[in-house]
């Protein structure tokens, strides 16, 4: 399968919301209006995987000062700090029909390469227990259970520090 990775555009918000709805439980999923805000506020921190002219996956998150991912960052795009040291990952989503084909890994690698090229200190994300090993393959380290109640789930704080 051939696909490309590019930066998000405003017209991608509806596709991102549909992909998110296919990948996360409703209590954890971001809606259309929030995706519109995210793309408007931090388009340089929102990567889209596209195949056959349509989005099939994405990775996005704001930039912050600390290697933490408090819940308020998910819901308030205004907290994005372009000059901050850490690229967060709010979601790494790939449509089920395209999963297990390397798309998520390619998105994450692209995000990390761009983040490093921008001179950031690292990246931070939260994930459930069953995904810890996946992110550890990319260099993320488990830093304990996150102080998060997002979607009523238990989240692990994962941080990747670049060698600067």
N, C-alpha and C positions, 0 to 999 in steps of 0.2 A: 504494500500500500504506500502510495506517495502522499506526502503532506508537507506543508510549510509552516513555519512559526513566524508570526509577525506581531507587531504591537496592536492593541485593541483600538477600534474606532467607535465613535458614538453609536453607529448602527449595529454594533455587536451586542448591545445590552440585552435585547430580547433573546438572542441565541444563548448568551451566557446564563440568563435566568432559566431557560429551558434545560440546559445541560446540568445546571446546579440542581434543579428539581429531580432530574433523573439519577443523580449521584448521592444526594443527601436526604435524610428524613426531613419532613416539613419543618420540624422544630429547629433544625440546624441550617436550613437552606436560606440563602439570601434571595430577595425578590428583585423584580425589575427596577423599581425606583432606586434601590440601593446600588445596583449595578450601573445605572445611569450616572449616579453621583460619583462612584468610584472611577469610571472611565473619564468623567469630566475633570476630576481632581487629580488623579494620578495615572494618566494614560501611559506614562513611561514605566509603570510598575504593574502592567496588565498585558500578559502575553497570550496570544490566541494560536491554537493549532488549527489549521484549515486543510481540508481535503475536498476535492471536487467542488471548490468554490464556496464551501460553507464551513463554519466553525464546528469542530468536533471535540474540542477541549480547550482548557485554559489554566493558567496559574496567575494569581493576583494577590496583592497585599500592599498596604501602605508602607512608608518608611518611618521609622521611629528612632528615638534617641537611645533606648535601653534594650538589652537582649531579653525582653519580656513581651508578652502578647496579651494585655488585659482586654477583657470583653468589650470595653467601650470603643476600642479601635475598630471593631467590626461594624459598629453602628454609627460612627461619626467620622466621615471622610475628612472633615476639617482638622482632625488631629494628625493628619499626614504632615510629616516634617521632611521636606525634600532634602535638606542638608543633614538629616539624621544618619546615624551610623549603621542601622540595621534594616534590611529588607525583610518584611514579614511575609508569611504565606498564609493568606486567609483560606484559600482553597486551591487544590490541585485536582481538577475535574476532567474526566474524559468520558464521553458517551459510552455506554456499555458495549455497543457493537464494535468499538475501536479499542477497547481495553486489552491488555496483555499483548500489545504489539509494539511497545516501546515509546508510545506517545507521551505518557506521563513523565517518563525518565528524560525524554528529549526536552520537554517543557521545563522541567526542573533544572537540567543542565544549562539550558539557555538563560534562564532567570539567574542562576548562580554566576554564569560567565559575565552577563551584563552587570550584575551587582558588583562583582569584583572589579570590572573595568571602570565602574563609576567611583571606585575608591572607598567603598563601604567597608565596615569592620566585619560584617558577617550577615547571617540570616537567622531568623527565628520563626518557629511554627509550633503549633500544638497538634497532637494526633492521638488517636485511640491506641490502646495497647497492641492490637494486631498489626498496626502499621509502624511501630517503632523500628523494627528490623529493616524495613524498607528505607526509611530516612537515614538510618545509620549507615547504609551502603553509600550514601552521598557525603558522609562526613558529619552529619548532625550527631550531637551528643545529648543523651537523656539528662535533664537537669532536675527531674522530680515531677511530681504531679502539679499541674498548673493550677493557679488560683482562678479557675474559670467555672462558670455554671452554664456556659453556652449550650442551649438545647437540652439541658438537663443531663448531659453526659459527663464522664470523667475524661479529662484531657491530660496528656503528658507534654511538658515543656521540652522542646528540642531546639538546640542552638548549634549553629555552625559558625565558628570563628575563623576568619581568613588569617593566614600568616601575612602580617603587614610589615 
